[in-house]
Amino acid sequence: MTFADARVLDATDPLAAVRDRFILPEGVIYLDGNSLGALPRATPAALADLTQRQWGERLVRSWNEGWIDAPQRLGAKLAPLLGAQPDEVIVGDSTSANLFKLLVAALRVDPHRRTIVGELGNFPTDLHIADGAAGCVAGATLRAVPRAQVRAALGPDTAVLLLTHVHYKTAERWDMAALTAAAHAAGALVLWDLSHSVGAVPLHLSDAGVDLAVGCGYKYLNGGPGAPAFLYVARRWQDRLASPVSGWMGHAEPFAFADTYRPAPGIKRWLAGTPPMLAMAALEVGLDTWAEVDTAKVWEKSAALFDILAAAGDRLGLECVTLREPGKRGSHISFRHPHAYAVVQALIARGVIGDFRAPDILRLGLTPLYLSHEDVARAGTILGEVLAQEPWHDARFTARQAVT
């Protein structure tokens, strides 16, 4: 694709105006929004209002002026992106904490089912949390198997199937409806990690019959570094499952200050501690950037951006480890290269920010809300220039450093 061809696509892009909702550094092509989303233009003012007026002037009164309801309010704003009902989603804690809560709750449903089935090669934290959750329930275990063996691993002892919908490294996407049905056929619940899915690919949790889900707020939702995560529990499970972290915000009457714990009805019982309002305010702006955005158009554009980079990779002889079929992948593209870390550092030095995943993966995020077709075409050209000059022989690019 020529730059002229890309400009033609940008001229008719229905999402072009959404780009103006973000602050993007001059001279940077940002292909790492799947790690940390860009800064929404409205976020600094929202944080200033929270600190100066809500906290500075209203002080403790702000808890009765919108703060206390933030977890449910943000959950309701997020629900349409998940294909869920507003009262099935709540925002708070981290993805890891929410995974732990839901896994322990699922393990406690049936004393004859004490196994978590997961995928080897999944994002490591998910497996670490699953192993820790199993250690908190007598007789529970984690059975992690290769991707091709996940269905066969389901059995009469399975309590919950834990999967990441879009793989963090390869972008391979599970068939959510099919795997949910397989878990249910085995008598198990299913818990999806949607961190690389929400805001990136179409989601229909209710239609797929999903039981439980979690996800982060700092990638495609643009909630800022360390943004609060979210937790989804289908209505049919809300009063049957209990959170193992029985904090005061999940109490039926938190301000009655009772010595004994009584869980709140519905989704609110999954809250634990006091909402972190500075972080909540930033995430709420991130969610508001999705107002009036046609998510079908987002995915259509993602597919177009993928095709541009995939074609560039083909021309350069790179091995694309991401599946080409749109329905089987997420919104990033990964290439294999023996010096992937060095290539990523060289790209960053030229203003194209992507990331590296060990041992040999160059990962480039495709965020349709603020990337143009010309951005991605230029990134492909710069990638070719980097590969032609072999910058990994430069000492600056040989030592691996921490890459988030």
N, C-alpha and C positions, 0 to 999 in steps of 0.2 A: 504494500500500500504506500502510495506517495503521500507527502504532506498535503498536497492539494486534494487528494481523495479524502484524506482525514478531515480536512476543513469543510468539505461538502457534507460529510456526516455530522459534523459539529453544528453546522448551520441549521440543520433540521432536527437536532437532538431535543426531545421534549424535556430533558432534565438539565439542559444547559443553564437555565436561570438558577437552578439550585446551587450551582457552584459558588454563586455570590454569597451564599449563607455561611461560607467558611473563610477563614484566614489562611492563606497559602503563601509560603515564602517565595519571593521572587527568585527565579532561576532554579527552582527545585521541582522535580517530577517525583511525586510522592507515591511510591508503590509499596508502602508498608502500613496501610490503613487497616490491614487484617491483624496487625499487632497493636497499634495505637492509632485510633481515628484522629483526623485533623480537628483543629480547634474551631468550633462554630463561632461565627462573628458575634453572636449575641451573648456568649458565655461570660466575657469579662464584665459586662454591665450587670448581668444577673448576679455574679458573685459580689460585685461591688454593692449592689442593693441589699444582698443578704447580710453582708458584713456591716455596712454603714447604717442602713435603715432598720432592717429586721432585727439584727443583733445589737447594733449600736444604739438605736433609739427605742425600739419596742422591747428589747431585752427578753425576759422570760415570757412576756405576753405573746411572743411570736409562736410559742407552742400551741396556743389556741387560735392562731391566725394562719394555719396552713401547715405548720411543721409536723404536727403529730400525725396528720393524715397522709404525709408524703409517700410512705411505702405503698399504700393502696392506690393513691392517685397516679403515681408513676407506673404501677402495675397495670392499671386500666389503660394508660396511654400506650403501653407496650403490647398489650393483648392483640390488637389487630395485626401486628407484624408476626405474631406467632400463630394466628388462626385459632385463637382461644377466646374465652369469655372474660370480660373485665374482672370478674370476681374469682378467677382461677390463677391470677398472677400477682405476685407481690415482690417488691424490691427491697433488698437489704443484704448485709453480710457479703462475703466473697463467694465465688463459684465453689471453692474448695469446702467452705463451711456448709454451704447449701447441699453439696453432694453428700457430705457426711450425714447431715440431718435426714435426708431422704433415704439414703442407703440403710441406715440403722432402723428407720421406721419400717422400711420394706422387709428387712430381715425379721422383724418382730411380728409380722402378720400371721405366719403359720409356723408353729414349732417343728413341723416335719420338713420345712424348706429352709435351708440354712446356707445356700450357696449363691454367691454373686458370680455371674458369668460375664467376662469382659474380654477385650481384644488385646493381645500382645502387640506392642508397637503403638498403642493409643498414647495420647498425651500423658507423660509419666505421672503427673500429679493425680490424674483420675485413678490410676492403678494404686498409687500410694495411699490415697484417701480410702479407696475400697478395701485395701488390706487393713488399714487402721480401723475402719468401720466393722469389718469382720471380727477383729480382735475384741470388740466391745460387746459382742453377742455370743453367748455360750454355744459352742459347736459350729459356729459360722466359718466359712472359708471363701477365699477368692479363687476362682478357676479362670485363669487367663489363657486363651488359646489363640493360635493364628487366625487371621481374618476368615480364611476359607473354612474353618472348623467351628465357627461361632454357632451356627444353627444346630449342628450335631451335638454341641456341648449342652444344649438345653435338655433338662430331664426332670424327673419327679422331685428332685431335691433342690431345683432352682427356685430361689425366691425372687430374684430380680436380674434382668439383663441390662447391663450398663454399656452404652455405646456413645461415642462421639459421632454426631451425624455427619459432619464434614471433617475428614482427617486433617490434622494440623499441618502435616508435612506434604502429603501427595495431593490433597484436596479431593480425594475420592469420597463420594457421598453414598451413604447407605440408602436403600429403599425403605423409608421410614414406615410406610404402611405395611409392607411385607414383613419386616422384622418385628414390628409390633404385633402383628397377627401370629407370627411364629412363637413369640414369647407367650402370648395368651393361650395358644393351643397347647403349650407345655404347662399351663397353669401358673405362669410367672408374671410378675409385673415388668414393665420396661421403663428405664430411666435414660433419657437422652441428654447429652451435653450439647448445647446449641451455640457454643461460643463462637464457632466459625460459620454459623448458619444464619442467625438472626440479623436481619438487615442486609443479608447477602443473597440468600436463595429463598424461593417460595416455601412457606411453612403452613401446615394445616393440621395442627395438633388435634383439634376436636374431630375432624373428619377421619384422621388416621387412628383414632381410639387410644392415643397416648395417655399413659397414666401419670408420669412424672417427668419433669425436665428442669434443667438449670442452664444458666448462661451468663456471660460477663457483659458489662456495660461499656467497656473501653475500646472495643474494636470498631465494628461497623456502626455501633450506636453513638459513637463520638462523645462519650460521657467523661473523658479525661482519664489520666493515669490513675489506676487503682479505683476506678469508679465502682459503685455498688453493683452487685450481681442481682440476678432475678431467680425466682423459683416458681415453678408451675406445678399445681396439683389439680387434676381433673375433679370436678364437683363430686363425682361418685366416691372419691377417696377422702375427701376433706375431713369428714368427721369420723372416719375409720382409722386414720393414721395419726400418730402422735409424734411430735418433735422430741428427740432426746435432749435437746437444748432448751429446757423449760425456763426461758428468761421472762422477765416481767412484762415486756411488750407483747408477749404471746399469751398472757393471762386474760381470762374472761373479763376481769375487772382490775386492771393494773393499778389503778389509783385507790383501790380499796385496801391495798397493802396487807393482804391476808398472808398468814404464815403458810398456809397450804396452797398447793398449785391446782388451778382449774383451767384447762386450756380454753382459749377463745373458740367460738364456732367458726367454721369456714377457714379461708386462707390466712386469716390474721394469726392463727395459732403458730404459724411458722416463723413469726418474728421472735427475736431474742432480746437484743439490747437496744439502747436508744439510737434512733436514726442519726447518721452522720450528716448533718444538714448542709455543710459546705459541699460535700461530695454529691449529695442528693440534688442540690441546686444545679450543679454542672451537668449531671446526667439528665435532668429534666429538660434543659436546653437542648441537649443532644437528641432527646426523643422528639422535642418539638420541631426539629429540623425536618422531621419526616411528615409534618403536616401537609396534607394534600398531595403527597408524592404517590404516584401510581407504582406500586411495587412490581407489577407485571413489566412496566417499562424499565425498572431497575434491572431485572433479570435479563431482559432482552438486550440492554446495553452491555451488561456484564459479558454476555456471550459474544458480542461484537468485539469488545476489547480483548477478550481471550483469543479470538481468531487472529487479531493483529499480531499479538506476541507469539502465538504458536507458529504463525507463518515466518516470523523473524527467526525463531529458533530453528525451524526446518532449514532455512537458507544458510544458517550458521553451523549446521550439523550438530546441534545440541540434542541430547536425548530428553524428550518431554516425558516426565513420569506422571503427569496428570492426564486422566482420561479425556479423550476428545469429545465424547458424547455429552452434550450439555446437562442432561438429566442425571448424569452419574458423577457430577463434580460440583465443587463449590465455586467461590469467586476469587480464587488465586491460581496461579500457574507455577509449576515447579519444574526446573530443569536439573539434570545431573551433570556435574562437571568435576573432574578430579581436583581442581583448584577452586572450588566454588567459593570458599571463604575469601580468597584473594580477589576473585572476580567481583564479589559483592562490595568489598572495600574500594576497589577501583571505580565501580559505578557510583558509590557514595561520593567519592572525591570529585566526580564529574557532575554531581547534582541529581543523580538518580538514586533514590533511597529505596532499596529492597532489603532483604535479610537472608541469612544463612541458617541452615539446619543441618546438623551433623549427620553423616560424615561428609556428604558431597552434594548437598541440595541448595540451589539458588532459588529462593522463593519470592515471587512478585505478586503483590496484592492488587486486586482490581476493584476499586471503590467507585461505582458509577455516579454517586452524588457529586463528586468533585473532580473526577478525572475526565479529561477530554480525549477524543479519539486521536487528536494530534499529539497530546502528551504521550500516549502509549506508542504511537508510531515513532516519535523521537526517541523514546526509551529503547526501542528495538534497534534503531540506528546506532545509538551510543553503545549499546551492548556489543554490536558488531565491531565498533572501533576498539573497545576494550579488549575483546578477544584477539583482534588482529595484532595488538601491541604487546600481548602477553605480559601484563603488569605484575603477575605473581612472581616474576623473577626479581622484582624490586623488594628490597629488605623491608620496606614499610608494610608490605602486605603478607609477610610470611608467618608472623606470630599470630596465633588465634587469640582473640580477645572475647570477653563476654559479650554476647549479642542476644538481646531480649527478643 
